[in-house]
Amino acid sequence: MSLDEFLAKQIRAMLVASGKVDENQANAAVTFALEYRRTNPNATTEQVINKAKFYAKRNNRPATPERTEPIKKARLPAWRQPG
């Protein structure tokens, strides 16, 4: 297990255990924090954890709804069809 995987697992568990965020929000915060770590290689573990907490606290977007039907390929209207 790499350091990033271990850190992601620990941050996710910490955020979910706090009870303030659900699994989806924790995953989004972990992704944001690891992206911060990739762009700032000198960032400490504490800074990465604080970024994850910051994002989890301020991320107010609802989770993406589950799809109930397959995605359909978009078609142009009949009058815009080539030929």
mmCIF file of the N, C-alpha and C atoms, coordinates in Angstrom:
data_MODEL
# 
_entry.id   MODEL 
# 
loop_
_atom_site.group_PDB 
_atom_site.id 
_atom_site.type_symbol 
_atom_site.label_atom_id 
_atom_site.label_alt_id 
_atom_site.label_comp_id 
_atom_site.label_asym_id 
_atom_site.label_entity_id 
_atom_site.label_seq_id 
_atom_site.pdbx_PDB_ins_code 
_atom_site.Cartn_x 
_atom_site.Cartn_y 
_atom_site.Cartn_z 
_atom_site.occupancy 
_atom_site.B_iso_or_equiv 
_atom_site.pdbx_formal_charge 
_atom_site.auth_seq_id 
_atom_site.auth_comp_id 
_atom_site.auth_asym_id 
_atom_site.auth_atom_id 
_atom_site.pdbx_PDB_model_num 
ATOM 1   N N  . MET A 1 1  ? 0.844   -1.163 0.000   1.00 0.00 ? 1  MET A N  1 
ATOM 2   C CA . MET A 1 1  ? 0.000   0.000  0.000   1.00 0.00 ? 1  MET A CA 1 
ATOM 3   C C  . MET A 1 1  ? 0.897   1.237  0.000   1.00 0.00 ? 1  MET A C  1 
ATOM 4   N N  . SER A 1 2  ? 0.650   2.122  -0.933  1.00 0.00 ? 2  SER A N  1 
ATOM 5   C CA . SER A 1 2  ? 1.468   3.336  -1.031  1.00 0.00 ? 2  SER A CA 1 
ATOM 6   C C  . SER A 1 2  ? 1.053   4.345  0.044   1.00 0.00 ? 2  SER A C  1 
ATOM 7   N N  . LEU A 1 3  ? 1.867   5.360  0.211   1.00 0.00 ? 3  LEU A N  1 
ATOM 8   C CA . LEU A 1 3  ? 1.584   6.382  1.212   1.00 0.00 ? 3  LEU A CA 1 
ATOM 9   C C  . LEU A 1 3  ? 0.278   7.112  0.894   1.00 0.00 ? 3  LEU A C  1 
ATOM 10  N N  . ASP A 1 4  ? 0.049   7.411  -0.387  1.00 0.00 ? 4  ASP A N  1 
ATOM 11  C CA . ASP A 1 4  ? -1.183  8.104  -0.767  1.00 0.00 ? 4  ASP A CA 1 
ATOM 12  C C  . ASP A 1 4  ? -2.415  7.251  -0.465  1.00 0.00 ? 4  ASP A C  1 
ATOM 13  N N  . GLU A 1 5  ? -2.353  5.956  -0.748  1.00 0.00 ? 5  GLU A N  1 
ATOM 14  C CA . GLU A 1 5  ? -3.486  5.077  -0.461  1.00 0.00 ? 5  GLU A CA 1 
ATOM 15  C C  . GLU A 1 5  ? -3.747  5.002  1.038   1.00 0.00 ? 5  GLU A C  1 
ATOM 16  N N  . PHE A 1 6  ? -2.677  4.872  1.811   1.00 0.00 ? 6  PHE A N  1 
ATOM 17  C CA . PHE A 1 6  ? -2.809  4.812  3.264   1.00 0.00 ? 6  PHE A CA 1 
ATOM 18  C C  . PHE A 1 6  ? -3.395  6.114  3.800   1.00 0.00 ? 6  PHE A C  1 
ATOM 19  N N  . LEU A 1 7  ? -2.881  7.239  3.317   1.00 0.00 ? 7  LEU A N  1 
ATOM 20  C CA . LEU A 1 7  ? -3.364  8.538  3.766   1.00 0.00 ? 7  LEU A CA 1 
ATOM 21  C C  . LEU A 1 7  ? -4.835  8.735  3.389   1.00 0.00 ? 7  LEU A C  1 
ATOM 22  N N  . ALA A 1 8  ? -5.199  8.332  2.181   1.00 0.00 ? 8  ALA A N  1 
ATOM 23  C CA . ALA A 1 8  ? -6.596  8.455  1.743   1.00 0.00 ? 8  ALA A CA 1 
ATOM 24  C C  . ALA A 1 8  ? -7.512  7.629  2.635   1.00 0.00 ? 8  ALA A C  1 
ATOM 25  N N  . LYS A 1 9  ? -7.103  6.417  2.936   1.00 0.00 ? 9  LYS A N  1 
ATOM 26  C CA . LYS A 1 9  ? -7.914  5.536  3.785   1.00 0.00 ? 9  LYS A CA 1 
ATOM 27  C C  . LYS A 1 9  ? -8.087  6.133  5.180   1.00 0.00 ? 9  LYS A C  1 
ATOM 28  N N  . GLN A 1 10 ? -7.009  6.653  5.742   1.00 0.00 ? 10 GLN A N  1 
ATOM 29  C CA . GLN A 1 10 ? -7.062  7.221  7.087   1.00 0.00 ? 10 GLN A CA 1 
ATOM 30  C C  . GLN A 1 10 ? -7.897  8.505  7.128   1.00 0.00 ? 10 GLN A C  1 
ATOM 31  N N  . ILE A 1 11 ? -7.735  9.380  6.152   1.00 0.00 ? 11 ILE A N  1 
ATOM 32  C CA . ILE A 1 11 ? -8.514  10.629 6.121   1.00 0.00 ? 11 ILE A CA 1 
ATOM 33  C C  . ILE A 1 11 ? -9.989  10.317 5.935   1.00 0.00 ? 11 ILE A C  1 
ATOM 34  N N  . ARG A 1 12 ? -10.306 9.388  5.022   1.00 0.00 ? 12 ARG A N  1 
ATOM 35  C CA . ARG A 1 12 ? -11.696 9.003  4.791   1.00 0.00 ? 12 ARG A CA 1 
ATOM 36  C C  . ARG A 1 12 ? -12.323 8.466  6.079   1.00 0.00 ? 12 ARG A C  1 
ATOM 37  N N  . ALA A 1 13 ? -11.619 7.590  6.769   1.00 0.00 ? 13 ALA A N  1 
ATOM 38  C CA . ALA A 1 13 ? -12.136 7.021  8.014   1.00 0.00 ? 13 ALA A CA 1 
ATOM 39  C C  . ALA A 1 13 ? -12.324 8.104  9.074   1.00 0.00 ? 13 ALA A C  1 
ATOM 40  N N  . MET A 1 14 ? -11.390 9.041  9.151   1.00 0.00 ? 14 MET A N  1 
ATOM 41  C CA . MET A 1 14 ? -11.476 10.107 10.136  1.00 0.00 ? 14 MET A CA 1 
ATOM 42  C C  . MET A 1 14 ? -12.688 11.006 9.867   1.00 0.00 ? 14 MET A C  1 
ATOM 43  N N  . LEU A 1 15 ? -12.910 11.353 8.598   1.00 0.00 ? 15 LEU A N  1 
ATOM 44  C CA . LEU A 1 15 ? -14.033 12.231 8.259   1.00 0.00 ? 15 LEU A CA 1 
ATOM 45  C C  . LEU A 1 15 ? -15.370 11.546 8.494   1.00 0.00 ? 15 LEU A C  1 
ATOM 46  N N  . VAL A 1 16 ? -15.478 10.276 8.127   1.00 0.00 ? 16 VAL A N  1 
ATOM 47  C CA . VAL A 1 16 ? -16.743 9.551  8.314   1.00 0.00 ? 16 VAL A CA 1 
ATOM 48  C C  . VAL A 1 16 ? -16.999 9.318  9.800   1.00 0.00 ? 16 VAL A C  1 
ATOM 49  N N  . ALA A 1 17 ? -15.946 9.042  10.559  1.00 0.00 ? 17 ALA A N  1 
ATOM 50  C CA . ALA A 1 17 ? -16.102 8.789  11.998  1.00 0.00 ? 17 ALA A CA 1 
ATOM 51  C C  . ALA A 1 17 ? -16.570 10.040 12.746  1.00 0.00 ? 17 ALA A C  1 
ATOM 52  N N  . SER A 1 18 ? -16.252 11.205 12.214  1.00 0.00 ? 18 SER A N  1 
ATOM 53  C CA . SER A 1 18 ? -16.684 12.434 12.887  1.00 0.00 ? 18 SER A CA 1 
ATOM 54  C C  . SER A 1 18 ? -18.204 12.594 12.821  1.00 0.00 ? 18 SER A C  1 
ATOM 55  N N  . GLY A 1 19 ? -18.835 11.943 11.855  1.00 0.00 ? 19 GLY A N  1 
ATOM 56  C CA . GLY A 1 19 ? -20.289 11.974 11.756  1.00 0.00 ? 19 GLY A CA 1 
ATOM 57  C C  . GLY A 1 19 ? -20.843 13.194 11.052  1.00 0.00 ? 19 GLY A C  1 
ATOM 58  N N  . LYS A 1 20 ? -19.996 14.105 10.636  1.00 0.00 ? 20 LYS A N  1 
ATOM 59  C CA . LYS A 1 20 ? -20.469 15.329 9.995   1.00 0.00 ? 20 LYS A CA 1 
ATOM 60  C C  . LYS A 1 20 ? -20.619 15.182 8.483   1.00 0.00 ? 20 LYS A C  1 
ATOM 61  N N  . VAL A 1 21 ? -19.934 14.202 7.892   1.00 0.00 ? 21 VAL A N  1 
ATOM 62  C CA . VAL A 1 21 ? -20.004 13.992 6.449   1.00 0.00 ? 21 VAL A CA 1 
ATOM 63  C C  . VAL A 1 21 ? -20.312 12.529 6.168   1.00 0.00 ? 21 VAL A C  1 
ATOM 64  N N  . ASP A 1 22 ? -20.916 12.283 5.010   1.00 0.00 ? 22 ASP A N  1 
ATOM 65  C CA . ASP A 1 22 ? -21.181 10.901 4.617   1.00 0.00 ? 22 ASP A CA 1 
ATOM 66  C C  . ASP A 1 22 ? -20.034 10.396 3.739   1.00 0.00 ? 22 ASP A C  1 
ATOM 67  N N  . GLU A 1 23 ? -20.166 9.178  3.274   1.00 0.00 ? 23 GLU A N  1 
ATOM 68  C CA . GLU A 1 23 ? -19.088 8.529  2.516   1.00 0.00 ? 23 GLU A CA 1 
ATOM 69  C C  . GLU A 1 23 ? -18.768 9.283  1.219   1.00 0.00 ? 23 GLU A C  1 
ATOM 70  N N  . ASN A 1 24 ? -19.793 9.763  0.515   1.00 0.00 ? 24 ASN A N  1 
ATOM 71  C CA . ASN A 1 24 ? -19.563 10.479 -0.748  1.00 0.00 ? 24 ASN A CA 1 
ATOM 72  C C  . ASN A 1 24 ? -18.810 11.788 -0.525  1.00 0.00 ? 24 ASN A C  1 
ATOM 73  N N  . GLN A 1 25 ? -19.213 12.533 0.479   1.00 0.00 ? 25 GLN A N  1 
ATOM 74  C CA . GLN A 1 25 ? -18.537 13.795 0.769   1.00 0.00 ? 25 GLN A CA 1 
ATOM 75  C C  . GLN A 1 25 ? -17.103 13.549 1.230   1.00 0.00 ? 25 GLN A C  1 
ATOM 76  N N  . ALA A 1 26 ? -16.893 12.488 1.985   1.00 0.00 ? 26 ALA A N  1 
ATOM 77  C CA . ALA A 1 26 ? -15.541 12.155 2.440   1.00 0.00 ? 26 ALA A CA 1 
ATOM 78  C C  . ALA A 1 26 ? -14.657 11.785 1.251   1.00 0.00 ? 26 ALA A C  1 
ATOM 79  N N  . ASN A 1 27 ? -15.197 11.026 0.306   1.00 0.00 ? 27 ASN A N  1 
ATOM 80  C CA . ASN A 1 27 ? -14.423 10.669 -0.890  1.00 0.00 ? 27 ASN A CA 1 
ATOM 81  C C  . ASN A 1 27 ? -14.034 11.906 -1.688  1.00 0.00 ? 27 ASN A C  1 
ATOM 82  N N  . ALA A 1 28 ? -14.962 12.854 -1.823  1.00 0.00 ? 28 ALA A N  1 
ATOM 83  C CA . ALA A 1 28 ? -14.666 14.089 -2.554  1.00 0.00 ? 28 ALA A CA 1 
ATOM 84  C C  . ALA A 1 28 ? -13.591 14.894 -1.832  1.00 0.00 ? 28 ALA A C  1 
ATOM 85  N N  . ALA A 1 29 ? -13.660 14.949 -0.502  1.00 0.00 ? 29 ALA A N  1 
ATOM 86  C CA . ALA A 1 29 ? -12.666 15.692 0.269   1.00 0.00 ? 29 ALA A CA 1 
ATOM 87  C C  . ALA A 1 29 ? -11.291 15.039 0.169   1.00 0.00 ? 29 ALA A C  1 
ATOM 88  N N  . VAL A 1 30 ? -11.255 13.718 0.183   1.00 0.00 ? 30 VAL A N  1 
ATOM 89  C CA . VAL A 1 30 ? -9.977  13.003 0.062   1.00 0.00 ? 30 VAL A CA 1 
ATOM 90  C C  . VAL A 1 30 ? -9.368  13.246 -1.315  1.00 0.00 ? 30 VAL A C  1 
ATOM 91  N N  . THR A 1 31 ? -10.191 13.199 -2.349  1.00 0.00 ? 31 THR A N  1 
ATOM 92  C CA . THR A 1 31 ? -9.694  13.458 -3.695  1.00 0.00 ? 31 THR A CA 1 
ATOM 93  C C  . THR A 1 31 ? -9.110  14.870 -3.790  1.00 0.00 ? 31 THR A C  1 
ATOM 94  N N  . PHE A 1 32 ? -9.813  15.839 -3.223  1.00 0.00 ? 32 PHE A N  1 
ATOM 95  C CA . PHE A 1 32 ? -9.332  17.224 -3.217  1.00 0.00 ? 32 PHE A CA 1 
ATOM 96  C C  . PHE A 1 32 ? -8.008  17.334 -2.465  1.00 0.00 ? 32 PHE A C  1 
ATOM 97  N N  . ALA A 1 33 ? -7.909  16.686 -1.312  1.00 0.00 ? 33 ALA A N  1 
ATOM 98  C CA . ALA A 1 33 ? -6.696  16.771 -0.491  1.00 0.00 ? 33 ALA A CA 1 
ATOM 99  C C  . ALA A 1 33 ? -5.503  16.104 -1.176  1.00 0.00 ? 33 ALA A C  1 
ATOM 100 N N  . LEU A 1 34 ? -5.730  14.964 -1.819  1.00 0.00 ? 34 LEU A N  1 
ATOM 101 C CA . LEU A 1 34 ? -4.624  14.295 -2.500  1.00 0.00 ? 34 LEU A CA 1 
ATOM 102 C C  . LEU A 1 34 ? -4.178  15.069 -3.739  1.00 0.00 ? 34 LEU A C  1 
ATOM 103 N N  . GLU A 1 35 ? -5.108  15.739 -4.376  1.00 0.00 ? 35 GLU A N  1 
ATOM 104 C CA . GLU A 1 35 ? -4.737  16.604 -5.500  1.00 0.00 ? 35 GLU A CA 1 
ATOM 105 C C  . GLU A 1 35 ? -3.883  17.771 -4.999  1.00 0.00 ? 35 GLU A C  1 
ATOM 106 N N  . TYR A 1 36 ? -4.237  18.302 -3.842  1.00 0.00 ? 36 TYR A N  1 
ATOM 107 C CA . TYR A 1 36 ? -3.431  19.364 -3.223  1.00 0.00 ? 36 TYR A CA 1 
ATOM 108 C C  . TYR A 1 36 ? -2.030  18.845 -2.923  1.00 0.00 ? 36 TYR A C  1 
ATOM 109 N N  . ARG A 1 37 ? -1.945  17.614 -2.441  1.00 0.00 ? 37 ARG A N  1 
ATOM 110 C CA . ARG A 1 37 ? -0.636  17.032 -2.128  1.00 0.00 ? 37 ARG A CA 1 
ATOM 111 C C  . ARG A 1 37 ? 0.201   16.844 -3.388  1.00 0.00 ? 37 ARG A C  1 
ATOM 112 N N  . ARG A 1 38 ? -0.456  16.469 -4.502  1.00 0.00 ? 38 ARG A N  1 
ATOM 113 C CA . ARG A 1 38 ? 0.285   16.291 -5.757  1.00 0.00 ? 38 ARG A CA 1 
ATOM 114 C C  . ARG A 1 38 ? 0.809   17.620 -6.292  1.00 0.00 ? 38 ARG A C  1 
ATOM 115 N N  . THR A 1 39 ? 0.043   18.678 -6.140  1.00 0.00 ? 39 THR A N  1 
ATOM 116 C CA . THR A 1 39 ? 0.460   19.981 -6.666  1.00 0.00 ? 39 THR A CA 1 
ATOM 117 C C  . THR A 1 39 ? 1.437   20.679 -5.730  1.00 0.00 ? 39 THR A C  1 
ATOM 118 N N  . ASN A 1 40 ? 1.437   20.299 -4.445  1.00 0.00 ? 40 ASN A N  1 
ATOM 119 C CA . ASN A 1 40 ? 2.350   20.881 -3.461  1.00 0.00 ? 40 ASN A CA 1 
ATOM 120 C C  . ASN A 1 40 ? 3.144   19.759 -2.801  1.00 0.00 ? 40 ASN A C  1 
ATOM 121 N N  . PRO A 1 41 ? 4.231   19.319 -3.418  1.00 0.00 ? 41 PRO A N  1 
ATOM 122 C CA . PRO A 1 41 ? 4.975   18.173 -2.892  1.00 0.00 ? 41 PRO A CA 1 
ATOM 123 C C  . PRO A 1 41 ? 5.585   18.408 -1.507  1.00 0.00 ? 41 PRO A C  1 
ATOM 124 N N  . ASN A 1 42 ? 5.750   19.655 -1.106  1.00 0.00 ? 42 ASN A N  1 
ATOM 125 C CA . ASN A 1 42 ? 6.323   19.947 0.209   1.00 0.00 ? 42 ASN A CA 1 
ATOM 126 C C  . ASN A 1 42 ? 5.271   20.038 1.305   1.00 0.00 ? 42 ASN A C  1 
ATOM 127 N N  . ALA A 1 43 ? 4.020   19.757 0.985   1.00 0.00 ? 43 ALA A N  1 
ATOM 128 C CA . ALA A 1 43 ? 2.938   19.834 1.973   1.00 0.00 ? 43 ALA A CA 1 
ATOM 129 C C  . ALA A 1 43 ? 3.098   18.726 3.012   1.00 0.00 ? 43 ALA A C  1 
ATOM 130 N N  . THR A 1 44 ? 2.890   19.089 4.260   1.00 0.00 ? 44 THR A N  1 
ATOM 131 C CA . THR A 1 44 ? 2.971   18.099 5.330   1.00 0.00 ? 44 THR A CA 1 
ATOM 132 C C  . THR A 1 44 ? 1.661   17.326 5.412   1.00 0.00 ? 44 THR A C  1 
ATOM 133 N N  . THR A 1 45 ? 1.699   16.226 6.138   1.00 0.00 ? 45 THR A N  1 
ATOM 134 C CA . THR A 1 45 ? 0.498   15.415 6.311   1.00 0.00 ? 45 THR A CA 1 
ATOM 135 C C  . THR A 1 45 ? -0.583  16.213 7.028   1.00 0.00 ? 45 THR A C  1 
ATOM 136 N N  . GLU A 1 46 ? -0.192  17.022 7.986   1.00 0.00 ? 46 GLU A N  1 
ATOM 137 C CA . GLU A 1 46 ? -1.152  17.840 8.712   1.00 0.00 ? 46 GLU A CA 1 
ATOM 138 C C  . GLU A 1 46 ? -1.859  18.833 7.784   1.00 0.00 ? 46 GLU A C  1 
ATOM 139 N N  . GLN A 1 47 ? -1.104  19.420 6.865   1.00 0.00 ? 47 GLN A N  1 
ATOM 140 C CA . GLN A 1 47 ? -1.707  20.350 5.908   1.00 0.00 ? 47 GLN A CA 1 
ATOM 141 C C  . GLN A 1 47 ? -2.706  19.627 5.010   1.00 0.00 ? 47 GLN A C  1 
ATOM 142 N N  . VAL A 1 48 ? -2.376  18.417 4.578   1.00 0.00 ? 48 VAL A N  1 
ATOM 143 C CA . VAL A 1 48 ? -3.273  17.649 3.714   1.00 0.00 ? 48 VAL A CA 1 
ATOM 144 C C  . VAL A 1 48 ? -4.550  17.309 4.467   1.00 0.00 ? 48 VAL A C  1 
ATOM 145 N N  . ILE A 1 49 ? -4.424  16.911 5.728   1.00 0.00 ? 49 ILE A N  1 
ATOM 146 C CA . ILE A 1 49 ? -5.609  16.596 6.539   1.00 0.00 ? 49 ILE A CA 1 
ATOM 147 C C  . ILE A 1 49 ? -6.461  17.835 6.733   1.00 0.00 ? 49 ILE A C  1 
ATOM 148 N N  . ASN A 1 50 ? -5.828  18.975 6.992   1.00 0.00 ? 50 ASN A N  1 
ATOM 149 C CA . ASN A 1 50 ? -6.583  20.220 7.162   1.00 0.00 ? 50 ASN A CA 1 
ATOM 150 C C  . ASN A 1 50 ? -7.302  20.625 5.886   1.00 0.00 ? 50 ASN A C  1 
ATOM 151 N N  . LYS A 1 51 ? -6.681  20.401 4.724   1.00 0.00 ? 51 LYS A N  1 
ATOM 152 C CA . LYS A 1 51 ? -7.351  20.699 3.449   1.00 0.00 ? 51 LYS A CA 1 
ATOM 153 C C  . LYS A 1 51 ? -8.579  19.806 3.275   1.00 0.00 ? 51 LYS A C  1 
ATOM 154 N N  . ALA A 1 52 ? -8.463  18.534 3.645   1.00 0.00 ? 52 ALA A N  1 
ATOM 155 C CA . ALA A 1 52 ? -9.600  17.616 3.533   1.00 0.00 ? 52 ALA A CA 1 
ATOM 156 C C  . ALA A 1 52 ? -10.738 18.053 4.453   1.00 0.00 ? 52 ALA A C  1 
ATOM 157 N N  . LYS A 1 53 ? -10.409 18.434 5.669   1.00 0.00 ? 53 LYS A N  1 
ATOM 158 C CA . LYS A 1 53 ? -11.435 18.905 6.615   1.00 0.00 ? 53 LYS A CA 1 
ATOM 159 C C  . LYS A 1 53 ? -12.087 20.185 6.112   1.00 0.00 ? 53 LYS A C  1 
ATOM 160 N N  . PHE A 1 54 ? -11.264 21.096 5.583   1.00 0.00 ? 54 PHE A N  1 
ATOM 161 C CA . PHE A 1 54 ? -11.775 22.361 5.049   1.00 0.00 ? 54 PHE A CA 1 
ATOM 162 C C  . PHE A 1 54 ? -12.761 22.097 3.910   1.00 0.00 ? 54 PHE A C  1 
ATOM 163 N N  . TYR A 1 55 ? -12.374 21.225 2.983   1.00 0.00 ? 55 TYR A N  1 
ATOM 164 C CA . TYR A 1 55 ? -13.236 20.933 1.843   1.00 0.00 ? 55 TYR A CA 1 
ATOM 165 C C  . TYR A 1 55 ? -14.513 20.239 2.295   1.00 0.00 ? 55 TYR A C  1 
ATOM 166 N N  . ALA A 1 56 ? -14.398 19.292 3.215   1.00 0.00 ? 56 ALA A N  1 
ATOM 167 C CA . ALA A 1 56 ? -15.582 18.560 3.690   1.00 0.00 ? 56 ALA A CA 1 
ATOM 168 C C  . ALA A 1 56 ? -16.555 19.494 4.394   1.00 0.00 ? 56 ALA A C  1 
ATOM 169 N N  . LYS A 1 57 ? -16.032 20.470 5.108   1.00 0.00 ? 57 LYS A N  1 
ATOM 170 C CA . LYS A 1 57 ? -16.894 21.395 5.841   1.00 0.00 ? 57 LYS A CA 1 
ATOM 171 C C  . LYS A 1 57 ? -17.632 22.350 4.906   1.00 0.00 ? 57 LYS A C  1 
ATOM 172 N N  . ARG A 1 58 ? -16.979 22.753 3.811   1.00 0.00 ? 58 ARG A N  1 
ATOM 173 C CA . ARG A 1 58 ? -17.549 23.769 2.935   1.00 0.00 ? 58 ARG A CA 1 
ATOM 174 C C  . ARG A 1 58 ? -18.163 23.230 1.648   1.00 0.00 ? 58 ARG A C  1 
ATOM 175 N N  . ASN A 1 59 ? -18.068 21.936 1.429   1.00 0.00 ? 59 ASN A N  1 
ATOM 176 C CA . ASN A 1 59 ? -18.663 21.343 0.234   1.00 0.00 ? 59 ASN A CA 1 
ATOM 177 C C  . ASN A 1 59 ? -20.153 21.136 0.484   1.00 0.00 ? 59 ASN A C  1 
ATOM 178 N N  . ASN A 1 60 ? -20.985 21.985 -0.082  1.00 0.00 ? 60 ASN A N  1 
ATOM 179 C CA . ASN A 1 60 ? -22.423 21.923 0.161   1.00 0.00 ? 60 ASN A CA 1 
ATOM 180 C C  . ASN A 1 60 ? -23.204 21.339 -1.008  1.00 0.00 ? 60 ASN A C  1 
ATOM 181 N N  . ARG A 1 61 ? -22.490 20.869 -2.023  1.00 0.00 ? 61 ARG A N  1 
ATOM 182 C CA . ARG A 1 61 ? -23.194 20.311 -3.173  1.00 0.00 ? 61 ARG A CA 1 
ATOM 183 C C  . ARG A 1 61 ? -23.770 18.944 -2.806  1.00 0.00 ? 61 ARG A C  1 
ATOM 184 N N  . PRO A 1 62 ? -24.976 18.660 -3.255  1.00 0.00 ? 62 PRO A N  1 
ATOM 185 C CA . PRO A 1 62 ? -25.532 17.329 -2.963  1.00 0.00 ? 62 PRO A CA 1 
ATOM 186 C C  . PRO A 1 62 ? -24.809 16.254 -3.770  1.00 0.00 ? 62 PRO A C  1 
ATOM 187 N N  . ALA A 1 63 ? -24.905 15.041 -3.308  1.00 0.00 ? 63 ALA A N  1 
ATOM 188 C CA . ALA A 1 63 ? -24.280 13.923 -4.004  1.00 0.00 ? 63 ALA A CA 1 
ATOM 189 C C  . ALA A 1 63 ? -24.957 13.723 -5.359  1.00 0.00 ? 63 ALA A C  1 
ATOM 190 N N  . THR A 1 64 ? -24.230 13.196 -6.293  1.00 0.00 ? 64 THR A N  1 
ATOM 191 C CA . THR A 1 64 ? -24.778 12.919 -7.618  1.00 0.00 ? 64 THR A CA 1 
ATOM 192 C C  . THR A 1 64 ? -25.833 11.828 -7.504  1.00 0.00 ? 64 THR A C  1 
ATOM 193 N N  . PRO A 1 65 ? -27.022 12.045 -8.065  1.00 0.00 ? 65 PRO A N  1 
ATOM 194 C CA . PRO A 1 65 ? -28.053 11.000 -7.961  1.00 0.00 ? 65 PRO A CA 1 
ATOM 195 C C  . PRO A 1 65 ? -27.668 9.760  -8.764  1.00 0.00 ? 65 PRO A C  1 
ATOM 196 N N  . GLU A 1 66 ? -28.125 8.628  -8.302  1.00 0.00 ? 66 GLU A N  1 
ATOM 197 C CA . GLU A 1 66 ? -27.853 7.378  -9.003  1.00 0.00 ? 66 GLU A CA 1 
ATOM 198 C C  . GLU A 1 66 ? -28.669 7.340  -10.295 1.00 0.00 ? 66 GLU A C  1 
ATOM 199 N N  . ARG A 1 67 ? -28.074 6.814  -11.346 1.00 0.00 ? 67 ARG A N  1 
ATOM 200 C CA . ARG A 1 67 ? -28.777 6.689  -12.619 1.00 0.00 ? 67 ARG A CA 1 
ATOM 201 C C  . ARG A 1 67 ? -29.679 5.466  -12.581 1.00 0.00 ? 67 ARG A C  1 
ATOM 202 N N  . THR A 1 68 ? -30.907 5.644  -13.051 1.00 0.00 ? 68 THR A N  1 
ATOM 203 C CA . THR A 1 68 ? -31.842 4.519  -13.066 1.00 0.00 ? 68 THR A CA 1 
ATOM 204 C C  . THR A 1 68 ? -32.008 3.934  -14.457 1.00 0.00 ? 68 THR A C  1 
ATOM 205 N N  . GLU A 1 69 ? -31.539 4.649  -15.458 1.00 0.00 ? 69 GLU A N  1 
ATOM 206 C CA . GLU A 1 69 ? -31.634 4.148  -16.832 1.00 0.00 ? 69 GLU A CA 1 
ATOM 207 C C  . GLU A 1 69 ? -30.310 4.401  -17.540 1.00 0.00 ? 69 GLU A C  1 
ATOM 208 N N  . PRO A 1 70 ? -30.043 3.670  -18.596 1.00 0.00 ? 70 PRO A N  1 
ATOM 209 C CA . PRO A 1 70 ? -28.758 3.854  -19.282 1.00 0.00 ? 70 PRO A CA 1 
ATOM 210 C C  . PRO A 1 70 ? -28.669 5.222  -19.961 1.00 0.00 ? 70 PRO A C  1 
ATOM 211 N N  . ILE A 1 71 ? -27.456 5.678  -20.144 1.00 0.00 ? 71 ILE A N  1 
ATOM 212 C CA . ILE A 1 71 ? -27.221 6.953  -20.815 1.00 0.00 ? 71 ILE A CA 1 
ATOM 213 C C  . ILE A 1 71 ? -27.458 6.766  -22.305 1.00 0.00 ? 71 ILE A C  1 
ATOM 214 N N  . LYS A 1 72 ? -28.250 7.668  -22.878 1.00 0.00 ? 72 LYS A N  1 
ATOM 215 C CA . LYS A 1 72 ? -28.566 7.575  -24.303 1.00 0.00 ? 72 LYS A CA 1 
ATOM 216 C C  . LYS A 1 72 ? -27.647 8.496  -25.092 1.00 0.00 ? 72 LYS A C  1 
ATOM 217 N N  . LYS A 1 73 ? -27.269 8.045  -26.256 1.00 0.00 ? 73 LYS A N  1 
ATOM 218 C CA . LYS A 1 73 ? -26.434 8.862  -27.120 1.00 0.00 ? 73 LYS A CA 1 
ATOM 219 C C  . LYS A 1 73 ? -27.280 10.005 -27.684 1.00 0.00 ? 73 LYS A C  1 
ATOM 220 N N  . ALA A 1 74 ? -26.749 11.212 -27.599 1.00 0.00 ? 74 ALA A N  1 
ATOM 221 C CA . ALA A 1 74 ? -27.479 12.383 -28.088 1.00 0.00 ? 74 ALA A CA 1 
ATOM 222 C C  . ALA A 1 74 ? -27.560 12.356 -29.604 1.00 0.00 ? 74 ALA A C  1 
ATOM 223 N N  . ARG A 1 75 ? -28.677 12.815 -30.130 1.00 0.00 ? 75 ARG A N  1 
ATOM 224 C CA . ARG A 1 75 ? -28.856 12.903 -31.582 1.00 0.00 ? 75 ARG A CA 1 
ATOM 225 C C  . ARG A 1 75 ? -29.203 14.324 -31.955 1.00 0.00 ? 75 ARG A C  1 
ATOM 226 N N  . LEU A 1 76 ? -28.768 14.723 -33.132 1.00 0.00 ? 76 LEU A N  1 
ATOM 227 C CA . LEU A 1 76 ? -29.129 16.032 -33.641 1.00 0.00 ? 76 LEU A CA 1 
ATOM 228 C C  . LEU A 1 76 ? -30.582 16.007 -34.090 1.00 0.00 ? 76 LEU A C  1 
ATOM 229 N N  . PRO A 1 77 ? -31.257 17.148 -34.063 1.00 0.00 ? 77 PRO A N  1 
ATOM 230 C CA . PRO A 1 77 ? -32.620 17.187 -34.586 1.00 0.00 ? 77 PRO A CA 1 
ATOM 231 C C  . PRO A 1 77 ? -32.629 16.815 -36.063 1.00 0.00 ? 77 PRO A C  1 
ATOM 232 N N  . ALA A 1 78 ? -33.773 16.364 -36.561 1.00 0.00 ? 78 ALA A N  1 
ATOM 233 C CA . ALA A 1 78 ? -33.892 15.885 -37.929 1.00 0.00 ? 78 ALA A CA 1 
ATOM 234 C C  . ALA A 1 78 ? -33.466 16.962 -38.949 1.00 0.00 ? 78 ALA A C  1 
ATOM 235 N N  . TRP A 1 79 ? -33.784 18.204 -38.688 1.00 0.00 ? 79 TRP A N  1 
ATOM 236 C CA . TRP A 1 79 ? -33.450 19.246 -39.645 1.00 0.00 ? 79 TRP A CA 1 
ATOM 237 C C  . TRP A 1 79 ? -31.955 19.554 -39.645 1.00 0.00 ? 79 TRP A C  1 
ATOM 238 N N  . ARG A 1 80 ? -31.185 19.083 -38.628 1.00 0.00 ? 80 ARG A N  1 
ATOM 239 C CA . ARG A 1 80 ? -29.745 19.316 -38.575 1.00 0.00 ? 80 ARG A CA 1 
ATOM 240 C C  . ARG A 1 80 ? -28.921 18.104 -39.011 1.00 0.00 ? 80 ARG A C  1 
ATOM 241 N N  . GLN A 1 81 ? -29.593 17.031 -39.376 1.00 0.00 ? 81 GLN A N  1 
ATOM 242 C CA . GLN A 1 81 ? -28.887 15.827 -39.799 1.00 0.00 ? 81 GLN A CA 1 
ATOM 243 C C  . GLN A 1 81 ? -28.126 16.091 -41.096 1.00 0.00 ? 81 GLN A C  1 
ATOM 244 N N  . PRO A 1 82 ? -26.899 15.632 -41.203 1.00 0.00 ? 82 PRO A N  1 
ATOM 245 C CA . PRO A 1 82 ? -26.158 15.839 -42.451 1.00 0.00 ? 82 PRO A CA 1 
ATOM 246 C C  . PRO A 1 82 ? -26.729 14.963 -43.573 1.00 0.00 ? 82 PRO A C  1 
ATOM 247 N N  . GLY A 1 83 ? -26.696 15.481 -44.760 1.00 0.00 ? 83 GLY A N  1 
ATOM 248 C CA . GLY A 1 83 ? -27.078 14.710 -45.954 1.00 0.00 ? 83 GLY A CA 1 
ATOM 249 C C  . GLY A 1 83 ? -28.467 14.764 -46.259 1.00 0.00 ? 83 GLY A C  1 
# 
